[in-house]
């Protein structure tokens, strides 16, 4: 089998690296950027700060503060209209996964036309996007460097996964100084999102030595530094190590894909408008308890990366210890204990499960589930 690896052309990492954005914009040929940011006051403030940095390098811009949490098809289409109206020739996203995914959707429409729902799934995007720079302010989604985007279809109330190598940004910027203002709850949720990426990539049916190495180092860093970042957001070492962890997780899942955790979490987010990282964090141990029956040996290195001494354990015991360590980390950083706590309802599980089985992320899960088994996993996570 032939494996292909997709990563940004340029990745900047380290305190203060965001100041290079103007130089990078000029390097990739941009003259006017649509700066995509969140709808909050903080998001708009970030957008204006990036616009000012671009102006310092003689790159014009227009700020689109329209990326909602769990970005919608409406926000994508409105952004694409602004991109055309302002005669932009590149896209710059700043924030967490929502502005990144919204920006990717805008880029798709800018060069391919149509509706964003036309590109749901894998491999539908035929024309290259405009130059794309992403400035990450959270340590979780890795959307700043991946070929994935997730957009909510407001008509169907589901999250659409879009996958295409052309969605990979040209330049990814991870400046830990932009992450120190993240509140503890968001730090915890995004960190567990990164952990989910690494675990799902490691047990994926298309994992490789390259993705394994990235996933395991990411898990190791998250186990050590996520509690520190949650407890003290100004700990710049913890912020920087979490930036590395989420980027490594991105390398892993961008090239090995994901599994049922994301397939199921997408439905919770689309149906109830719940935060993606929290949904992943709650589902992660329950899906992996299902998966370990198929590939228990894959959970032994995960346990070791989480800091578990497995030297006197059987494979099955080590696999169970890995899942226990995931649960303990989630509890330690304040993740809700179950889906009921965040508003999920058991009567909705058949619909959620049916949609989850259609989600492209489930294709590389190591154990195939039927509808009843997906419903059972949802119930176990209540």
C-alpha positions as CSV (number, residue, x, y, z in Angstrom):
1,X,0.0,0.0,0.0
2,X,1.2,3.5,-0.8
3,X,1.0,6.1,2.0
4,X,1.0,9.9,1.4
5,X,1.8,12.5,4.0
6,X,0.3,16.0,4.1
7,X,1.6,18.9,6.1
8,X,1.8,22.7,5.7
9,X,4.6,24.0,3.5
10,X,5.8,26.2,6.4
11,X,5.2,25.8,10.2
12,X,6.3,28.5,12.7
13,X,6.5,27.5,16.4
14,X,7.6,29.5,19.4
15,X,7.0,32.6,21.4
16,X,6.6,35.7,19.2
17,X,6.5,33.8,15.9
18,X,3.2,35.5,14.9
19,X,5.2,38.6,14.1
20,X,6.4,36.8,11.0
21,X,3.0,36.6,9.5
22,X,3.4,39.6,7.2
23,X,6.6,38.2,5.7
24,X,5.0,34.9,5.2
25,X,2.0,36.5,3.5
26,X,4.3,38.2,1.0
27,X,6.2,35.0,0.4
28,X,3.1,33.2,-0.8
29,X,2.0,36.0,-3.0
30,X,-0.8,37.6,-1.0
31,X,-1.8,41.2,-1.5
32,X,-5.1,41.4,0.3
33,X,-6.2,38.9,2.9
34,X,-9.6,38.1,4.3
35,X,-8.9,37.7,8.0
36,X,-11.3,35.2,9.4
37,X,-11.9,35.3,13.2
38,X,-14.5,34.4,15.8
39,X,-17.7,36.3,16.4
40,X,-16.8,37.2,20.0
41,X,-15.2,40.5,21.1
42,X,-12.0,38.5,21.8
43,X,-12.1,36.9,18.3
44,X,-12.7,40.3,16.6
45,X,-9.8,41.8,18.6
46,X,-7.5,39.0,17.4
47,X,-8.6,39.6,13.9
48,X,-7.8,43.3,14.1
49,X,-4.4,42.6,15.6
50,X,-3.5,40.2,12.8
51,X,-4.7,42.8,10.3
52,X,-2.4,45.4,11.9
53,X,0.6,43.0,11.6
54,X,-0.2,42.4,7.9
55,X,-0.5,46.2,7.3
56,X,3.0,46.6,8.8
57,X,4.3,44.4,5.9
58,X,2.2,46.3,3.3
59,X,-0.4,43.5,3.0
60,X,-4.0,44.8,2.9
61,X,-6.8,43.0,4.6
62,X,-10.5,42.9,5.5
63,X,-11.7,41.4,8.8
64,X,-14.5,38.9,8.8
65,X,-15.6,38.3,12.4
66,X,-18.2,35.7,11.4
67,X,-16.8,32.3,12.4
68,X,-19.3,31.0,14.9
69,X,-18.4,28.3,17.4
70,X,-19.1,25.0,15.5
71,X,-18.9,27.1,12.2
72,X,-22.0,26.8,10.0
73,X,-22.6,26.7,6.3
74,X,-24.2,30.2,6.7
75,X,-21.0,31.6,8.1
76,X,-18.9,30.0,5.3
77,X,-21.2,31.4,2.6
78,X,-21.3,34.9,4.1
79,X,-17.5,34.9,4.4
80,X,-17.1,33.8,0.8
81,X,-19.3,36.7,-0.3
82,X,-17.1,39.1,1.6
83,X,-14.0,37.5,0.1
84,X,-15.3,38.2,-3.4
85,X,-16.7,41.7,-2.5
86,X,-13.4,42.8,-1.0
87,X,-11.4,41.4,-4.0
88,X,-9.2,39.3,-1.6
89,X,-6.6,36.9,-3.0
90,X,-5.7,35.0,0.2
91,X,-7.3,33.9,3.5
92,X,-5.8,34.2,7.0
93,X,-7.5,32.5,9.9
94,X,-6.9,33.4,13.6
95,X,-8.3,31.6,16.6
96,X,-9.2,28.0,17.3
97,X,-10.7,25.3,15.2
98,X,-13.8,27.2,14.3
99,X,-12.2,30.1,12.4
100,X,-9.7,27.7,10.8
101,X,-12.5,25.4,9.5
102,X,-14.6,28.4,8.4
103,X,-11.6,29.8,6.5
104,X,-11.1,26.5,4.7
105,X,-14.7,26.5,3.7
106,X,-14.5,30.0,2.4
107,X,-11.4,29.0,0.4
108,X,-13.3,26.1,-1.1
109,X,-16.2,28.3,-2.3
110,X,-13.9,31.1,-3.5
111,X,-12.3,28.8,-6.1
112,X,-14.8,26.0,-6.6
113,X,-18.2,27.8,-6.2
114,X,-21.4,26.1,-5.2
115,X,-22.5,25.3,-1.7
116,X,-20.2,24.0,1.1
117,X,-22.4,20.9,1.4
118,X,-21.4,20.0,-2.1
119,X,-18.0,19.1,-0.7
120,X,-19.0,16.9,2.2
121,X,-16.8,13.8,2.6
122,X,-13.4,13.1,1.0
123,X,-11.9,14.1,-2.3
124,X,-14.6,16.4,-3.8
125,X,-12.6,19.6,-3.9
126,X,-11.1,19.8,-7.3
127,X,-9.5,23.2,-7.6
128,X,-6.7,24.6,-5.3
129,X,-7.7,27.0,-2.6
130,X,-6.4,30.6,-2.3
131,X,-3.2,30.9,-0.3
132,X,-4.1,30.1,3.3
133,X,-2.3,31.1,6.6
134,X,-3.6,29.9,9.9
135,X,-2.7,31.5,13.3
136,X,-3.6,29.1,16.1
137,X,-4.6,30.3,19.6
138,X,-5.7,27.0,21.1
139,X,-3.8,23.7,21.6
140,X,-6.3,21.2,20.4
141,X,-7.9,21.0,17.0
142,X,-4.7,21.1,14.9
143,X,-7.0,22.6,12.2
144,X,-4.1,25.0,11.5
145,X,-2.2,22.2,9.8
146,X,-4.6,19.5,8.7
147,X,-6.5,18.7,5.5
148,X,-9.8,18.4,7.5
149,X,-12.6,20.8,8.1
150,X,-15.9,20.4,9.9
151,X,-18.8,22.6,9.1
152,X,-22.4,22.4,10.6
153,X,-25.2,22.0,8.1
154,X,-27.9,24.1,9.6
155,X,-30.6,22.4,7.5
156,X,-29.8,18.9,8.6
157,X,-28.4,19.7,12.1
158,X,-25.3,17.6,11.5
159,X,-21.6,18.3,11.2
160,X,-20.1,17.7,7.8
161,X,-16.5,16.4,7.7
162,X,-14.6,17.7,4.6
163,X,-11.3,16.0,3.8
164,X,-9.0,17.0,0.9
165,X,-5.3,17.5,0.7
166,X,-6.0,21.0,-0.8
167,X,-7.4,22.1,2.6
168,X,-3.9,21.9,4.1
169,X,-2.8,25.4,5.0
170,X,0.3,26.9,3.3
171,X,1.6,28.4,6.6
172,X,0.7,27.3,10.1
173,X,1.6,29.6,13.1
174,X,1.6,28.3,16.7
175,X,2.7,31.1,19.0
176,X,2.2,30.0,22.7
177,X,2.0,33.7,23.8
178,X,-1.4,33.8,22.0
179,X,-2.6,30.8,24.1
180,X,-2.0,32.2,27.7
181,X,-5.4,33.8,27.8
182,X,-7.3,30.6,27.3
183,X,-9.4,29.9,30.4
184,X,-8.9,26.6,32.2
185,X,-12.1,24.9,30.8
186,X,-11.2,25.7,27.2
187,X,-7.6,24.6,27.8
188,X,-8.8,21.3,29.2
189,X,-11.3,20.7,26.4
190,X,-8.9,21.5,23.6
191,X,-6.1,19.5,25.2
192,X,-8.4,16.5,25.4
193,X,-9.3,17.0,21.7
194,X,-5.6,16.7,20.9
195,X,-5.3,13.5,23.0
196,X,-8.3,12.1,21.1
197,X,-6.6,12.8,17.8
198,X,-3.4,11.0,18.9
199,X,-5.2,8.0,20.4
200,X,-7.5,7.5,17.4
201,X,-4.6,7.9,15.0
202,X,-2.5,5.4,16.9
203,X,-5.2,2.7,16.7
204,X,-6.3,3.6,13.2
205,X,-6.3,0.9,10.5
206,X,-4.0,3.0,8.4
207,X,-1.5,4.0,11.1
208,X,2.2,4.0,10.1
209,X,5.5,4.3,11.9
210,X,5.5,8.0,11.1
211,X,2.0,8.6,12.6
212,X,2.8,6.3,15.5
213,X,5.8,8.3,16.5
214,X,3.9,11.6,16.3
215,X,0.9,10.2,18.2
216,X,2.9,8.7,21.1
217,X,5.1,11.7,21.6
218,X,1.9,13.8,21.6
219,X,0.3,11.6,24.2
220,X,3.4,11.8,26.4
221,X,3.5,15.6,26.2
222,X,-0.3,15.9,26.9
223,X,-0.1,13.7,30.0
224,X,2.7,15.8,31.4
225,X,1.8,19.3,30.4
226,X,-2.0,19.5,30.0
227,X,-2.6,19.6,33.8
228,X,0.1,22.3,34.2
229,X,-1.5,24.4,31.5
230,X,-5.0,24.0,33.0
231,X,-3.7,24.9,36.5
232,X,-1.6,27.9,35.4
233,X,-2.4,29.4,32.0
234,X,0.6,31.7,32.2
235,X,3.0,28.8,32.3
236,X,4.7,29.5,29.0
237,X,6.6,26.2,29.0
238,X,3.4,24.2,29.4
239,X,1.7,26.3,26.7
240,X,4.6,25.7,24.3
241,X,4.7,22.0,25.0
242,X,1.0,21.7,24.4
243,X,1.4,23.6,21.1
244,X,3.9,20.9,20.1
245,X,1.6,18.2,21.4
246,X,-1.4,19.3,19.4
247,X,0.7,19.8,16.3
248,X,2.2,16.3,16.6
249,X,-1.4,15.0,17.1
250,X,-2.3,16.8,13.9
251,X,0.6,15.1,12.0
252,X,-0.8,11.8,13.3
253,X,-4.4,12.1,12.4
254,X,-3.9,14.2,9.3
255,X,-2.2,11.1,7.8
256,X,-3.8,8.2,9.7
257,X,-7.3,9.7,10.1
258,X,-9.5,9.1,13.1
259,X,-12.3,6.8,14.3
260,X,-15.7,6.5,16.0
261,X,-14.9,9.1,18.7
262,X,-15.0,11.9,16.2
263,X,-17.7,10.3,14.1
264,X,-19.9,10.2,17.2
265,X,-18.8,13.6,18.7
266,X,-19.6,15.3,15.4
267,X,-23.2,14.3,15.8
268,X,-23.4,15.6,19.4
269,X,-22.0,18.9,18.3
270,X,-24.2,19.3,15.3
271,X,-27.4,18.2,17.0
272,X,-27.0,20.0,20.4
273,X,-24.4,22.7,19.4
274,X,-22.0,21.3,22.1
275,X,-18.3,22.0,22.3
276,X,-16.3,19.5,20.2
277,X,-13.4,18.9,22.6
278,X,-15.7,18.1,25.5
279,X,-17.7,15.6,23.4
280,X,-14.5,13.9,22.4
281,X,-13.2,13.8,25.9
282,X,-16.3,12.2,27.3
283,X,-16.6,9.6,24.5
284,X,-12.9,8.8,24.2
285,X,-12.6,6.1,27.0
286,X,-15.9,4.5,26.0
287,X,-15.0,4.1,22.4
288,X,-11.5,2.8,23.2
289,X,-13.0,0.3,25.6
290,X,-14.9,-1.0,22.6
291,X,-11.8,-0.9,20.4
292,X,-9.4,-2.6,22.8
293,X,-11.2,-5.9,22.2
294,X,-9.9,-5.8,18.6
295,X,-6.4,-4.4,19.1
296,X,-5.4,-4.7,22.8
297,X,-1.7,-4.6,21.9
298,X,-2.0,-1.1,20.5
299,X,-3.0,0.2,23.9
300,X,0.1,-0.9,25.7
301,X,2.3,1.9,24.2
302,X,-0.5,4.4,24.9
303,X,-0.5,3.3,28.6
304,X,3.3,3.8,28.7
305,X,3.0,7.3,27.1
306,X,0.4,8.2,29.7
307,X,3.0,7.3,32.4
308,X,1.7,3.9,33.4
309,X,4.2,1.2,34.5
310,X,3.1,-1.8,32.4
311,X,6.2,-4.0,33.1
312,X,4.2,-6.5,35.3
313,X,0.9,-6.3,33.3
314,X,-0.6,-8.5,30.7
315,X,-1.6,-7.0,27.4
316,X,-5.2,-6.9,28.4
317,X,-4.3,-5.3,31.8
318,X,-2.2,-2.7,30.2
319,X,-4.9,-1.9,27.7
320,X,-7.4,-1.4,30.6
321,X,-4.8,0.8,32.4
322,X,-4.5,3.0,29.3
323,X,-8.2,3.7,29.4
324,X,-8.2,4.2,33.1
325,X,-5.4,6.8,32.7
326,X,-7.4,8.7,30.1
327,X,-10.4,8.8,32.5
328,X,-8.1,10.0,35.3
329,X,-6.6,12.8,33.3
330,X,-10.1,14.0,32.2
331,X,-11.3,14.0,35.7
332,X,-8.2,15.8,37.0
333,X,-8.7,18.7,34.6
334,X,-12.5,19.1,35.2
335,X,-14.0,17.4,32.1
336,X,-17.7,16.6,32.6
337,X,-18.3,13.1,33.8
338,X,-20.9,12.1,31.1
339,X,-23.1,13.1,28.2
340,X,-26.1,13.7,30.5
341,X,-24.2,16.4,32.2
342,X,-23.8,18.4,28.9
343,X,-27.5,17.9,27.8
344,X,-27.5,14.8,25.6
345,X,-30.7,12.8,25.7
346,X,-31.0,9.0,25.3
347,X,-34.0,9.2,23.1
348,X,-31.9,11.0,20.5
349,X,-29.2,8.2,20.3
350,X,-30.8,6.2,17.4
351,X,-30.6,9.3,15.1
352,X,-27.2,10.3,16.4
353,X,-25.9,6.8,15.9
354,X,-27.3,6.5,12.4
355,X,-25.6,9.7,11.4
356,X,-22.4,8.7,13.1
357,X,-22.2,5.6,10.9
358,X,-22.2,7.8,7.8
359,X,-19.4,10.0,9.1
360,X,-16.2,9.5,7.1
361,X,-14.1,9.6,10.3
362,X,-15.4,6.2,11.3
363,X,-13.9,4.5,8.2
364,X,-10.5,3.9,9.9
365,X,-11.8,2.7,13.3
366,X,-10.0,-0.5,14.2
367,X,-13.3,-2.3,15.1
368,X,-16.4,-2.1,13.0
369,X,-19.6,-1.4,14.9
370,X,-23.2,-1.8,13.9
371,X,-26.0,0.6,14.8
372,X,-26.9,-1.0,18.1
373,X,-23.2,-1.0,19.2
374,X,-22.9,2.7,18.5
375,X,-26.1,3.4,20.5
376,X,-24.7,1.2,23.3
377,X,-21.5,3.3,23.4
378,X,-23.5,6.5,23.6
379,X,-25.4,5.0,26.5
380,X,-22.3,3.9,28.3
381,X,-21.0,7.5,28.1
382,X,-24.1,8.9,29.8
